[in-house]
């Protein structure tokens, strides 16, 4: 029998996702039950199963939405006017604005991807690869990066910014956009030296 959709269907579904994201990030996916999500949200366990078939489906929706948001922001940044350096700053600022406001979801992307079944995990990985490819192409505009190293360069950059969720606080001394600019400066200065004409190892 098809589920009946209430007028506030989307709102309640989002509320379940928001609460689950915080619990999954804090306790870990395996250690968090549907009952825990219900207790934290002040609603019944049965309500969760009205909107989701399993907690794996909740995690899938959280990660899909997070990756879609990152991809949309990254693609919009790359359409901004300016040279490659200006677009890189816009690209990284777009990431940091999301990281600063979606910490729990990003922690899940980093730590809980393997909790998804194979098909669901593959869908997220495909989106991650699209994001890395955008960065790799952008870095190739900035320096003469050999083709075989482009993904490594992009992954190295993501290694620098992705784990900010473990320590960065947007209400601290450095705002998201300032940190994005700092990350760009640190990485680009080293990148320019590493791939300067006549010094790169191909």
N, C-alpha and C positions, 0 to 999 in steps of 0.2 A: 504494500500500500504506500502511495506517495506521501511524503511528509507535508503537513500543512504549514504554510509560511505565514507567520504573524507579520503585522505591519512593522514591528521592530526587529525583524529577523536579522538584518545586517548588523544592527547595533549590538544585539546580544551575541552574535557570532564573534564580532570584533572584541567584545568584552571578555569572552572566554579566551580568545587568542592572547590578548594583552596580559591577562592574569597568568596564563600558562607560560608565556615567554619569561616572565620574571621568576616563576618557580623553577622552570627547567634550567634557567641560567644559574640560579642560586644553589639549587639542590642537585642538579643533574637530571637528565631525562629519565634514566632508569629508576632513580630513587623517588620520582614524583608520580603519584597515582592520579587517576581521574577524580577520586574522592578528595585528594589534596587540593586540586584545582577548584572543585566545587566548594570546599570549606573556605578557601581563601577568597572566593568571589561572592560567598553568601548565597549560593543557589544549590539546587539539588544535583546529584550525580546524574539522575535521569535526564536533566536538561542538557547536559553535555552531549549525551548520546542522541539527543534529538537533533543536534547540529553537526556532530561528528561521529563517525563510526568507531574511531579509536584515537588514542593519544598520538599515534604515529601520523594520523591524518592532520592533527593539529600542528605537529612539528613540520610536516610537509607544507602546509599553508603558510606558516610563519616564514620558512626559508624561501619559498617561492616568492612571497610578497617582498621580502627583504632584498632578494637578488633583482627582482623586477624594478624596485625603487632605485637600487644602485645603478643598474644599466640605463634606466631612463635619465637619471641625473648625469651620468657620465657622457652619454650621447648628446644631451643638451649642451653640456659644457664644451664639447668638441665642435659644436656648431657656432660657438661664440666667435666674434671677429677677433683678429689679432694674429700674431705669429705663433709658432709652435710653443715658445716659452709661455706666452700669455695663456694659451689654451691649456697647457699643462697645469698652470696655477689654478685655472678655473676647474679643471678636471679633479685636482686633489682637494680643492676647497669643497667641491660638491660631495666628495667622499666623506670629508671630515664633518660636514654639517649633518650628514646622516649618521655617522658613527657617534656623534655627540648626542643625538636624540633617540637612537635605537640601540643602545649598548647591549641590552639583553639579547636582542635578535642577532647581533653580530657575534656575541659569545657563543650562541647556539650554532651559527654557521661554522665557527672555528672548531668547536668541541663536540658537536652532536650529529654531524652529518652521517656518520656511520650507523646511527640508530635507525635510519630510514631503510626500507627495503630497496633492493637493487634498482628497480625501475625509477623509483622516486629519487634515489640518490643520484642516478645518472642524469636526471633532468636538471638537478641543481649544479652538478659538475659541468654540464654543457654551458650553463649560464656563466659560471665562473670563468670558463675558458674564453667565452666571448668578451668578458671584461678584461681579462689578461691580454687578449689580442688587441683590444683598443689601446691599451697602455703600450704594448710592444710597438705598434705602428707609430704612436706618438713619439716614443723615444727614438725611433729610427729617423724621424724628422729632425731631431735635435742633435744627433751625433751619428757618425758612420759606424753603426753597430753591425757587425757581421750577422748575416741571416741566422746562422746556427746559434747565435747567442741572444737573439732578441727576446725570446721567451724567458731566458735566464735573467736578463736585465729587468724585465717587467716583474717577474716573480720576486726578485730581490727588492724591488721598490715596494711591492705589496707586503713583503716581509717586514719592512720598516714601518708602514702605517697601519697594517691590519691589527697588530697586537696592542695598539694604543688603548683598546678597550679594557686592558688589564690594569692600566694605571691612570689614564687620562681622565680628567674631570673638567667639563666645559665651563664650570663656574669657578675654576681656579685662576691662576695668574696669566695663563696663556689661552686666548680664545681659539675656537676651531679654525678660523681663517688665518690667524697669525701662525698657528702650528702648521697649517698646510703650507704656508709660504716658507717656514723654516725647513720643513721636510724637502720641499722643492730645492731650496738653496743648497742644503747639505748633499742631496743626491746629485744634482746637476753639476756642481763644481767637481765632484769626484768623477762623474761620468765623462765630462769634457776632457779631464786629464787622462783618463784611462783609454779613451778612444780618439785621442788627438792624432792628427795626420802623421803617419810614419811610426807610431808607437803601438798600434793595436796588434794583438796576436791573433791571427786568423786561422 
